[in-house]
Amino acid sequence: MPPVRALALASSFATVDDPRIERTKAHNLLDNIIITLCAVIGGADDWVGVEEFGTSNEAWLKECLELPNGIPSHATFGRVFARIDPEQFQQRFLSWIQAVQTVRTDVIALDGKTHRGSHDRPNGKAALHLVSSWATENRVVLGQIAVDDPSNELTAIP
């Protein structure tokens, strides 16, 4: 990763509030976030995959991260990300993307999808419906937001 982009990544996420109790912080929040982002970009799609990415790339990650207690476990990644404020994380993620953006935005596709099987009927919760914006030229999701029902897609677009 070129130094300018690495700096943008660290500075974009440096201000994410750490919701953990001080005595339970064995791993730096920024280390957790950067490892996770790199792993997801590299194809990881669950916390075990994130841990495996971190473990297999530990030498490289130590060049730019502190990693005082090594690579966190998959359970640690899951716990940390379950507690991070998703809206705050989304804002920091967008600021990072804007800092390193080379995406051509000639065509932005908007798409709404209802995720089958995501409902919780006993508790009266409907299925998850997401609206996504997609940069077609670069094949990358630019943003995604949950809406109450498909009729709210137009209000979610801005």
C-alpha positions in Angstrom: 0.0 0.0 0.0 1.5 3.4 -1.0 2.3 5.6 2.1 -0.3 8.2 1.2 -3.1 5.7 1.0 -1.9 3.9 4.2 -1.9 7.3 6.0 -5.4 8.0 4.7 -6.6 4.7 6.0 -5.1 5.2 9.5 -6.1 8.9 9.8 -9.7 8.2 8.5 -10.3 5.6 11.2 -8.2 7.0 14.1 -11.2 8.9 15.5 -13.6 5.9 15.7 -14.8 5.8 19.3 -13.6 2.6 21.1 -16.6 1.2 23.0 -14.5 -1.4 24.9 -13.8 -1.3 28.7 -10.2 -0.1 29.2 -9.1 -3.3 31.0 -10.3 -5.5 28.2 -8.3 -3.8 25.4 -5.6 -6.4 24.4 -5.6 -5.2 20.8 -5.6 -1.6 19.4 -9.0 -0.7 17.8 -7.2 0.8 14.8 -5.3 -2.5 14.3 -8.6 -4.4 14.4 -10.2 -2.1 11.8 -7.2 -2.1 9.4 -6.8 -5.8 9.5 -10.5 -6.3 8.9 -10.6 -3.9 5.9 -7.6 -5.5 4.3 -9.0 -8.9 4.9 -12.4 -8.0 3.4 -10.7 -6.4 0.4 -8.7 -9.6 0.1 -11.9 -11.7 0.0 -12.6 -12.6 3.6 -16.3 -12.9 4.3 -16.4 -13.9 8.0 -14.5 -13.4 11.2 -12.6 -16.6 10.8 -11.5 -15.5 7.4 -10.4 -12.1 8.8 -8.3 -13.9 11.5 -6.8 -16.2 8.9 -5.8 -13.2 6.7 -4.2 -11.5 9.7 -2.3 -14.6 10.7 -1.0 -15.4 7.2 0.0 -11.7 6.7 1.3 -11.0 10.2 4.8 -10.1 9.2 3.6 -7.6 6.6 1.0 -6.1 9.0 3.6 -5.6 11.7 5.4 -3.2 9.3 2.6 -0.7 9.7 0.6 -1.7 12.7 1.5 -2.0 16.4 0.0 -5.4 17.1 1.0 -5.4 20.8 -0.5 -8.9 21.4 -0.4 -10.3 17.9 -3.3 -10.9 15.6 -6.7 -10.8 17.4 -8.9 -14.0 17.3 -12.0 -14.2 15.2 -14.1 -13.9 18.4 -12.3 -10.6 19.2 -12.9 -9.2 15.8 -16.6 -10.1 16.1 -17.0 -8.6 19.6 -15.2 -5.4 18.6 -17.2 -4.8 15.4 -20.5 -5.7 17.2 -19.8 -2.7 19.5 -18.6 -0.1 17.1 -21.2 2.5 16.2 -22.1 1.6 12.6 -23.0 5.1 11.5 -19.7 6.5 12.8 -17.8 3.7 11.1 -19.7 4.3 7.9 -18.8 8.0 8.0 -15.1 7.2 8.6 -15.2 4.6 5.8 -16.7 7.2 3.4 -14.0 9.7 4.3 -11.3 7.1 3.6 -12.9 6.2 0.2 -13.1 9.9 -0.7 -9.4 10.4 0.3 -8.2 7.6 -2.0 -10.9 7.7 -4.6 -9.9 6.8 -8.2 -13.4 5.5 -9.0 -14.9 6.7 -12.2 -18.5 7.6 -11.5 -19.9 7.7 -15.0 -22.7 5.3 -14.1 -24.0 4.7 -10.6 -26.5 1.9 -10.4 -29.0 1.8 -7.6 -30.5 -1.5 -6.4 -32.8 -2.6 -3.7 -32.8 -6.2 -2.4 -34.9 -7.9 0.2 -32.8 -10.6 1.9 -34.9 -13.7 2.1 -34.9 -15.5 5.4 -33.7 -12.5 7.4 -37.1 -11.9 9.0 -37.9 -12.7 12.6 -41.6 -13.5 12.7 -41.9 -14.4 16.4 -40.6 -10.9 17.3 -42.6 -9.2 14.5 -39.5 -8.1 12.5 -39.7 -7.9 8.7 -37.0 -9.1 6.3 -33.9 -6.9 5.8 -34.2 -4.6 2.8 -31.0 -2.9 1.6 -30.5 -0.2 -1.0 -27.1 -0.2 -2.6 -25.2 2.2 -5.0 -22.8 0.5 -7.4 -20.1 2.1 -9.5 -20.6 0.0 -12.6 -17.2 0.9 -14.3 -15.2 -0.2 -11.3 -17.5 -2.9 -10.0 -17.5 -1.6 -6.4 -20.3 -0.8 -3.9 -20.1 2.9 -3.0 -22.8 2.8 -0.3 -25.5 0.7 1.3 -28.3 1.5 3.7 -31.2 -0.5 5.2 -34.7 0.7 4.7 -37.9 -0.2 6.4 -39.6 -1.5 3.2 -39.1 -1.4 -0.5 -41.3 1.7 -0.9 -38.7 3.7 1.1 -36.0 3.2 -1.6 -36.5 6.6 -3.2 -36.1 8.4 0.1 -32.9 6.4 0.9 -31.1 7.3 -2.3 -29.9 10.8 -1.4 
